[in-house]
Amino acid sequence: MSNVFAQAEALAFGKTAEEVKAEGTADWLVPHRTFEGNRPSNIILAEKLTPRVLGQLVALYEHSVFVQGVIWQIDSFDQWGVELGKVLANRIIPELKSTDALKHDSSTNKLIELYREKSK
């Protein structure tokens, strides 16, 4: 837990070049040990991962995506994009158990191949 808390502190406050130099660090190494800070982060603690906690995490993520979309003036939940995903999924479903050649991009083909191997 100390590493989790320390990482949040490092992201929040960083370390200035003056602080690094005061530690006696060689000049050539100072830029590598300097961190800007002021980097927002969240730590979410739960006693146990339950379906309710998982649902809360998903809701939090969806809300942050929504807020970013509002700020950037984009539709984060574009239903036309969802519809395209459904169309593509329907093309992939029969290929999951088939041995036919795949006709997708290399990344999608590899994912399907990995799924086929694990499903044997």
C-alpha positions, -999 to +999 in steps of 0.1 A: +000+000+000+029+023+007+039+022-030+003+031-041+002+061-017+037+071-027+029+071-064-001+094-058+022+117-039+048+117-066+022+124-093+008+153-072+040+170-061+068+157-083+103+168-076+121+200-086+156+202-100+166+221-069+154+192-047+173+167-068+205+188-068+203+192-030+205+154-027+239+155-044+228+141-077+252+145-106+242+173-130+238+149-159+213+129-140+192+158-127+168+160-157+160+123-153+152+126-116+131+157-120+093+153-122+067+180-129+040+170-105+005+185-106-007+153-123-042+143-112-048+108-101-074+088-082-069+060-057-100+039-050-100+017-020-125-011-013-124-038+014-136-064-011-143-065-049-180-073-050-205-070-078-217-038-063-182-023-060-174-034-096-206-017-108-196+015-089-162+014-107-178+010-141-203+038-133-174+061-122-155+053-154-186+060-176-192+093-158-157+104-164-160+095-201-193+115-203-177+146-186-147+145-209-171+143-239-190+173-227-158+193-222-145+183-256-179+186-273-180+151-286-207+124-282-189+099-259-218+074-263-223+076-300-250+051-307-239+048-344-205+037-332-222+011-309-243-001-339-211-006-360-196-027-332-227-049-332-225-054-370-188-063-368-195-086-338-221-105-358-194-111-385-170-124-359-193-148-340-192-176-366-154-172-370-148-179-333-154-217-337-145-219-373-111-228-389-118-207-419-093-180-430-099-147-413-104-115-432-100-088-406-071-065-398-040-082-383-049-073-347-084-086-348-073-118-366-047-124-339-073-119-311-096-144-328-068-169-333-058-166-296-095-172-287-097-202-309-065-217-294-077-212-258-112-226-266-099-259-278 
